[in-house]
């Protein structure tokens, strides 16, 4: 009995030792796994997990830069920034959006316009983006909301920089505006490799100089490395890279001159572009009516947008660079210089002007019934003889006309530093083949060349193109690219980049031909179509009136009082002064303003008087009205004589 017990104890001891060894092996294996995992995490994957840990602990917060300031040539601020608080909502974090906004009205003043603007922004953006419901909060409103913010998840107050245009509508088409970044902007920024620099930025230049100089105005975004807790709340700032402010722009534009021109247009529609022919610097660029760019900064509300977008006066259209009009008789000086260069026979002839021109069995009427009688080259410019230029066009031929006008950048954008410039229409047989689809419409008829000679037919150019060509003629054939910015200042370094005016080309015109055309244009101002308006001017100037038909009369007599206002002729005028050493050249159009001397020339007179003498002249309209009464007064000496002062 005792012997069997001893044997069982021995077996049990062996079994225990086996289990102990197995347990020890298992424990050691587990420790081995732990050690291996530890080595894998702490040694092999050290860098990776260190980075992830830092990312969880540290957040990069972008700091948008302050946008550059825009000033006129005399330092007057045209666009700047200011800081203000905004009440913003993230729709995806709010349960009932309408109910939330209604409750917010009890704390801050939210107007129906604010709600309409918010709704429009919501339609244009994604729900997870933060949108302003009220901007420019007062201190009281900020305090009231802060005390009750716990009731409004998804609603917060942020301090933001706002763009402001202190002069409102003045120069709006030139300066442009900024607006919220949309999907199209993001794609463009991505394609340009600039998207990273727009983190934290909500706005981008949308029009005018704000758009074309966006690269300079925006600046460089800064960053803050912020340590955050497990709840995502910032604990402390670890590192800060400050943003670099955008560069400031100084324009060649004189805002006083600009505003004086805008006042002259009053409620009329039209445009004026004034250029320094010696540099190409834009002195004034007016497009009337304008709009208030401040409406777009916070996001324009639907009602204001509809009023601007659906207005018959088209206030959003930049007529200076996108309005394409037949130039009328302002085209004649450029026809004249081309005819001289081509040695066209008519430039050395005196013809009879009976008031019409017969070509191909068709009768082309002159603007003056009965004509001017004997007509020479010089008189044809001063008196604006259509008959003379009808014949000139036929002798030159459409190919020569198109080739000569293309040299002056008619038919292509001038390259001015503004976005969206239209090319206009420089008609030619090649242009017609591309323009029309039917073979019968593609054929160029020789009779069409006749109307081209007086700036009608298919001709269509922008006021910028007319001002550009006028400046080139004034500068004796040396052409500069029009530009509105004359210097760019880096505020951080103080380094200023001057936009050096460089001639882009020189016309192959003979000097005596240039002077001959200019003498003819001086005759316009002394005895011709502009004499009544420019009588008594204390400087010698050169100009040309123009009257552009809006629709074909088809042989009927033009009677402005018998047709609708918007079907009346456009009034044109181009000019430069002083004519021997010009410092200003301009083109002005008044839509449906009638004859060139009737509406456009008086505006040009005030611009030249103000720019050259610093004083506003007596009302040119009164001068024109009294011109007839003074018809017997001695006339200034001129190379052109005239018995009749014509309308155009």
Number of C-alpha atoms within 10 A of each C-alpha: 5 6 7 8 9 10 10 11 11 11 11 11 11 12 12 12 12 12 12 12 12 12 12 12 12 12 12 12 12 12 12 12 12 12 12 12 13 13 13 12 14 14 10 12 12 12 12 12 13 12 12 11 11 12 13 14 17 22 19 15 14 20 20 24 22 23 24 26 21 24 22 21 19 13 12 15 16 22 23 18 15 11 12 15 19 21 22 19 26 19 18 14 16 16 11 10 15 11 10 17 17 11 13 20 11 11 15 18 12 16 12 10 16 19 17 17 22 23 15 15 20 17 9 13 15 15 15 11 13 20 23 22 23 22 19 16 17 13 10 11 15 18 13 14 20 12 9 11 15 11 12 16 13 18 24 17 18 14 13 16 17 20 24 19 23 14 17 16 18 24 26 27 28 23 26 25 26 26 20 18 17 14 11 9 16 14 12 12 15 12 10 9 10 13 14 11 17 21 15 15 15 15 19 22 22 19 23 22 24 24 19 18 20 20 15 19 26 25 21 20 22 20 18 18 18 19 20 17 13 8 6 12 11 15 12 12 14 11 12 15 12 15 17 19 22 23 26 22 27 23 26 23 25 19 24 15 20 20 17 16 24 26 14 16 21 10 11 17 19 27 28 30 27 33 29 25 31 21 22 25 24 28 25 27 32 26 32 31 24 24 20 20 25 22 18 18 17 22 20 21 20 16 12 13 15 11 12 18 14 11 11 8 16 17 20 18 18 25 28 29 28 20 20 19 24 26 28 28 28 28 25 26 25 21 24 26 22 21 23 22 16 14 12 16 12 19 18 11 11 16 15 14 21 17 19 20 19 12 14 7 8 9 11 18 18 22 18 19 10 12 19 23 13 12 20 19 23 24 24 27 32 33 30 31 28 30 28 27 28 24 18 23 24 19 16 21 14 22 13 16 23 20 14 19 18 13 14 23 19 25 21 16 18 22 15 20 17 22 19 14 21 20 21 23 18 21 24 20 15 13 14 16 16 9 12 12 10 9 8 9 12 16 13 17 11 13 15 17 26 26 20 27 30 30 26 22 18 17 23 22 27 30 33 31 30 27 29 31 29 31 32 23 25 29 25 22 20 20 26 27 20 26 23 26 23 20 16 21 19 19 15 10 7 9 11 14 12 12 13 9 15 13 13 9 14 15 13 10 16 13 10 10 17 21 17 17 24 25 21 27 33 29 31 32 26 29 27 30 30 32 24 28 27 26 18 12 15 11 13 16 26 26 32 33 35 32 32 26 23 16 9 9 9 6 9 7 7 14 8 14 8 8 10 9 13 11 14 23 23 26 28 38 35 32 31 33 23 18 22 15 15 20 20 28 35 31 32 31 33 26 24 24 24 24 24 30 29 25 25 30 34 23 26 30 23 23 26 27 18 17 18 15 12 11 12 14 16 9 13 21 17 12 19 19 12 13 17 12 9 12 12 8 9 7 14 12 10 15 13 22 17 16 9 12 19 20 19 29
